[in-house]
Amino acid sequence: MSDLPLAVAISRLPHGADLPLPDYATAGSAGLDLVAAIEGEITLAPGERRLVPAGIAIALPAGYEAQLRPRSGLAARHGVTLVNSPGTIDADYRGEIQAILINLGDAPFCLRRGERMAQLSDAQIERYARHLILDEVGEAGQEKLLAARVLVVGAGGLGSPLLLYLAAAGIGTLGIVDDDDVDLSNLQRQVIHGEDWVGRPKVASAGSAIARINPEIRVEPHHTRLTAANAAELVQRYDLVADGSDNFATRFLLTDACHLYGRTLVSAALLRFDAQLSTFKSHLGPPHPCYRCLFPAPPPPGLVPRCEEAGILGALAGTAGTLQATEVLKEVLGLGDSLSGSLLIYDALGTEFRKIRIPRDPACPLCGAEATIHDLSGHR
């Protein structure tokens, strides 16, 4: 445990003599991994709890304590977490470290000797304290966020606040797709970038800003334009996709890719003083619509002006991007009412929100009963 900024005495117990000492699995880990010091393997049925030994004892200096916390992978993927976590170990405790695991999932879970089962951490509790005290989030919810992989397409006006708030919330892995470089004209609304990054890639600038906010977030920069050739591979690498692009070609490509490869899409758009926001998960079937149920095909070129032609109120990007981040977090956590089936419209000049229903179109070329779009070959 040499990575901790204090001296901690560790004793290997006989039944854990051959097992590794607590260590960080990755550079972004929130705590030191503990392994199961059991004979052979155990199986936890749904709803079952079991006391599992770690095969070690520790001695903390006076005045210090450590936290025993669930592993994000177990909590998010299998529903296996700790009972009454986080547990506290203080300087007076000299017994073996043991974890009470409970299977909250729907399927039996098998744990084998030497497999990682929990984390020992004195970090993250304070950082995410305001999440942890929310009954709807709590420890299990924060572990879901830390285990989540979200792809953000566009590191511009929408992507800036979106990325900043997702990083602050603890989304464990953020993929960023953008082939553009930072321009001075971006800084009026793209708050993730600074003047010292002008002329350099937006994905690098965004990654640097995220590291300053939350250095434990894994950033996967993709300095490329989203195309039919790479969309499938990129989308399938992540759990959820957020569209912050500024053109119809990318928007329709993402729509098709997310439907075909089974990913939820949280999409937003801006122009002048207005914003739109919705969530699309048509891959789940009726009644969920897709973007093409609302707009079957892109408009003719030049019909809808782009931001650089029509202008945009800078702060509007912050409003819409923050709303988009909230919807992403809701989808990851499974909280509240999803925007699937609804389009939220914000009129900044009138300070007015409206929500309109989007029905699933039976004749939709993407998600309808006789769909004609079965791959991405119609895109460049």
Secondary structure, DSSP 8 states (H G I E B T S, - for coil): -TTSSS--EEEE-GGGTTS---B-SSTT-SSEEEE---SSEEEE-TT-EEEEEEEEEEE--TT-EEEEEE-HHIIIII-EEETT-SEEEETT--SEEEEEEEE-SSS-EEEETT-EEEEEESSSTTTTHHHHT-TTTHHHHHHHHHH-EEEEE--STTHHHHHHHHHHHT-SEEEEE---B--GGGGGT-TT--GGGTTSBHHHHHHHHHHHH-TTSEEEEE-S---TTTHHHHHHTSSEEEE--SSHHHHHHHHHHHHHTT-EEEEEEEEBTEEEEEEE-GGG-TT---HHHH-SS---TTSS--HHHH-B-HHHHHHHHHHHHHHHHHHHHT-S---TTEEEEEETTTTEEEEEE----TT-TTTSTT----SSTT--
